[in-house]
Amino acid sequence: RGMIIAVDGPSGSGKSSTARGVADRLGLRFLDTGATYRAVTWSAIEHGLDLDDTAAVAQRARELRLELSTDPLNQFVIADGTDVTAAIREPRISERVSKIATNLDVRKELIRRQREIIDEAQPSGGIVVEGRDIATVVATDAELKVLLTADQEARLARRGAELAVGSVTAEQLRDQIVRRDADDSTVADFQVASDGAVTIDSTDLSLEEVIDVISRLAKE
Ligand code: CDP
């Protein structure tokens, strides 16, 4: 089979751009698992569900038709026939996604789908998978496991730069990320350090530098 590279890390650690860059550099497919949680959040809201109704939200996750592009240079997400690529990045989704991600039946369903996508990518050489629990749960057999960290100030600054065009203030953004970190910290699988994972602190590294380090490790 092809190679699996797991890239885990918190919001703003740069894991998305990094993982995409590594996939592009090495000619691998790319899977952003966060997008699956975001798409279910979008759909649950669209259907007017009470997000605290865990059974209803899990049912929605199972019924949702989800199409994710694994082309690192052309990412899109289609949910029940609607292109939600941009919509799932909106603050209203970011604010609610942790609630959906702590729903264990949602996780079960999305992890199943993520593994399907990973299997489908094997004939084309392999895949870089980005998320929070890839090395610990989704793909424990990954050839390379990277935990990407960055101190909180650097993470807030990166997120701020990404969202500079949006309507959120720096203050609101800080609150949102600090709150999401706290919410995400209740998911047990995010706490566990994976066996054999390489930790890379990206605080003082450029995107290119982090991509270089991971690409080199992948070729070893
Ligand atoms: O880009 P950012 O790190 O801000 O978020 P993301 O990777 O799109 O993930 C959004 C949310 O989905 C996270 O805050 C987690 O609550 C959840 N998530 C998860 O539970 N498991 C994953 N493998 C990936 C994301």
Residues whose N, C-alpha, C, O or C-beta is under 5 A from the ligand:
A	BS01	CDP	P10 S11 G12 T33 G34 A35 Y37 V97 S98 A101 G131 R132 D133 D184
